[in-house]
Amino acid sequence: MRKVFINIRELLQVRSNRQKKVAGDAMKTLPKIDNAFLIVENDRISDFGSMTDFKAQNGDELIDATDRLVLPSWCDSHSHVVYAGNRSQEFVDRINGLSYEDIARRGGGILNSAKTLQNTSEDELFEQSLNRVQHLTKLGTGALEIKSGYGLTVDAELKMLRIIQRIKQETNLKIKATFLGAHALPEKFKSNKTAYIDLIINEMLPKVHQENLADFVDVFCEKGYFDLDDTNRILSAAKRYKLQPKIHVNQFNTFGGVALGVQHNALSVDHLEELSTSDIEALKNSETMPVALPGCSFFLGIPYTPAQQLINAGLPLALASDYNPGSAPSGNMNFVVSLACIKMKMTPEEAINSATINGAYAMGISEHYGSITIGKKANLILTKKMESYHQIPYEFGNHPVEKVMLEGKFFEDL
């Protein structure tokens, strides 16, 4: 039976070809059809167009979208949604004047999350994480990258990655897994970073590969964490296991990490709150997607990624949530799109392109997700009543989603 959305006020992100990303001036255009229909057969988009051309068939399941919009579900290419507990006390500490770096130096931050996770059973960690993922789905996320990195031991990193695989089996979300053993230096290795990197390379990576637990590899390439030489060692070792990099870089400093990511054919370089001319030059003529994480900037009170510098240089940009317990404890991509418009001065068209087709590219899935294209997966958002897609970022903090479809089935029916 066909599922048919009819009378759609605006059908957004319509692409007639297999376009994988948009960049530069093209990001200012969001192709759409007014008063549209869209047909879903099985788990795929099979047709769409103007209502004037629609012909119903016997047995069609009609979904009346009068005064509503339909668009691809959000593709969140950077999250840390598998974690235990929370770090609300650190939130209060920052209010009282401590910086993110101050908290990390006294054993908080990532090390705090690692300690909590190591002491949480696999089943309990799975339940906590699955609940978060289901909440994100209701907010419109239909594809999600999830990182490890709160384990920092061989067993705990593998535990996280196994849980990501369980989440993948329990949900119709498109899930991608990233191994982030190089997220912070464990207390045990505080005086011997080389030994911890050896552990990542000689024990963690082979086991991740043996169990086929990850699609990508990540490194927190930042002062006080892992420098360029450390990052180069880890990414070079990961190539043996065909793990493409997606790296944290330029959150607080710019010192060549973007160029190193490009050199290693990184699928994405994420954060970029600090950006130099040389970083932009390194990204030109590359296949690497810059990814902004405005929720982190909002929560920590740090600069926002200079989106217009990237777009004016002819580059693409993706938006992601960075959902994590310490620096971005929200995975609401509707709010991320609003922040991009309000704080990064992106137009609604640029922001929605960044959170759909470019987000899919930053996960390596844009062949099947991220746009309204015949043959792509039917991962869709049906909005509440609204006059224009401009209202999605404009009405920040509101919940614009009425229903979410994953692989041709409404979420509440799964």
Beta strands, then each sheet from edge to edge (+ up, - down):
strand 1: 3-12
strand 2: 32-41
strand 3: 44-50
strand 4: 61-64
strand 5: 69-72
strand 6: 74-76
strand 7: 141-147
strand 8: 174-182
strand 9: 216-221
strand 10: 244-249
strand 11: 268-271
strand 12: 289-292
strand 13: 318-319
strand 14: 380-383
strand 15: 401-406
strand 16: 409-410
sheet 1: 3+ 2- 1+ 4+
sheet 2: 3+ 2- 1+ 5+ 14- 15+ 16-
sheet 3: 6+ 7+ 8+ 9+ 10+ 11+ 12+ 13+
end
